[in-house]
Amino acid sequence: MDLVDVLTGLAIAVGLVGIVVMVLPGSMLILGALLVWAIVVGEPAGWAVFAVAATFVMAGQVVKYTVPGRRMKDVGVPSSTLLVGGILGVVGFFVIPVVGLPLGFVAGVYAVEHQRVGAREARNTTTHALKAVGLSIAIELGFGMLAAAAWGAGAVLT
């Protein structure tokens, strides 16, 4: 194991933490670290590892939005509520850097649902939104760990 492997492993670990804490774009950090690693390794095996890991990261990005979104729709939350929640989540990310994204999303869902169905049902919808945020983080973390495992196997083999 050389310095590039150690630095790549550290960057992947920071990326995994970034997925949970949402301070850094964790999945993109993992992908960037693996790209640099593949360039430095310069072997077909390194590029194969990068391709597998990139597939995991990109699949995670798709699944982390579709599964929780589908669950919210199954509960009866309309797409417009999810859209407003998403917009306020992005705004929240810039207003409160560490926790603004999930807080903005949940606040947006609550505000729209409160206006649409009243306070009691809005609390129920907001609970489902919180569960969706947690599920989204868990999904992205799982796919990030799969990418890390692919790199670990590739680092041992190269």
N, C-alpha and C positions, 0 to 999 in steps of 0.2 A: 504494500500500500504506500503510495507516494503522496506528496503534498497536494497534488490536484485532487486525489481521491478524498483526502481529509477535508479540504476546503469545500468540495462538492457536497460531502456528507453534512458539513456544518450548514451550508446554504439550504440543503433540503430540510434539515431539522428546523431551521428558522422559518422556512416556508410552511412546515406543518404547524408550528406554533402560530404563524400568521393567519392560518385558516381558522383556528379556534378563537384567537384574540381579535382578529379582524383589524389589525394595525397595518399589516402589509398585505399586498395581493399574493397570498401564499402559494396558490397553484401556479401563478405566473413566475414566481421566484423559483419554484421547483423546476419548472420547464426551462427557464433561462439557465439555471445551474447545470441542468442535464445537457443543454445545447453546448455550453462552453466545454463541458467534460467530453462530449462526443467530438468536438473540434480538436481538443488537445490530444485525445486518444488517437484520433485519425485512422482508426481501423474500421472495417465493415461491421465488426461485432459491436463497436461503440455506437455506430449509427443505428444498428438494429435495436440496441437497448434504448436509444433515444426515441426511436419510432414507437416501440412498445409503450414506453413511459408517456410519451406525448399522447398516444391513443387513450391511455388511462386518464390523463389530465383532461383532455377534451371531452371524453365521455362523462367525466365527473361534472364538468361545466354544464352539460346538457341535462343530465339526470337531476342535478341539484335544483334546477328550476322546474322541470316538468313534474316530478313526483309530488313535491309539496303543493305545487299549484293545482294539480289534479285533485289532491285530497281536499284542498280548500273549496274547489268547485263542487266536489261531492257533498260537502256540508251545506252548500247553498250560497257561497260567497261569489258574487258576480265578478266578472273580469274587470269591470270598471273600478271596483273596490281594490282589486289587486294592483291595477295600474296606478291608482292614486297612492296606495301604500308604497309601491316601488319608487315613484317619483319623490315622495317625502323621505324615503330611505336614502336616496342619492343626496338629497338636500341635507339630510341629517348627517350623512357621512362627512360633509364639508363643514358643517356647523360644529359638531362634536366629533372630532376625529376618531376616537377609539370605539365608542359604542353608538354613534349616531345612526349608522345604517340600520341595525335592527330596531332601535328605538323609533326612528322615523317611520319605518315600515309599519310597526305595530300601532303607533299613534295615528298614522294615516288610515289604517284599516278601521281603528276604533272610531275616528271622527266621521268617516263616511258611513259606517254601519250605524252609528248613533243617530245620524240624520235619517238614514233609510228605514231602520227597524226599531229604534228606541234603545234606551240604555241597557235593559236586561239582556236582550238578544245580542247587542253589540259586545257585551262582556263575553258572551259565549263565543262569538266570532273572533274576538281578540285572543281568547285562549287558544283557539285553533291556529291563529296566526303565529302565536308564540311557539306552538308545537311545530309549525311549518318551518320557522326560522331554525329551531334546533335540529330538525330533520335535515334541512339543507346543509347545515354545518357538518353534521355527521356524515352525510353522503360525500361532500367534498373532501373531508378528512379521510374517509375510507379509500377513495380513489387516489388521493395524494399518497397514502401509505402503500397502495399497490404500485404506484410509480416509483416510490422509494425502494420497494422490494425488488422491482425490476432492475433498478440501478445497482442495488446491492449485489444481486446475482451477476450482473454484467461486470461489476468492478472486480469480483472474485475471478471471473472467467477471462478477463482481459489482462 
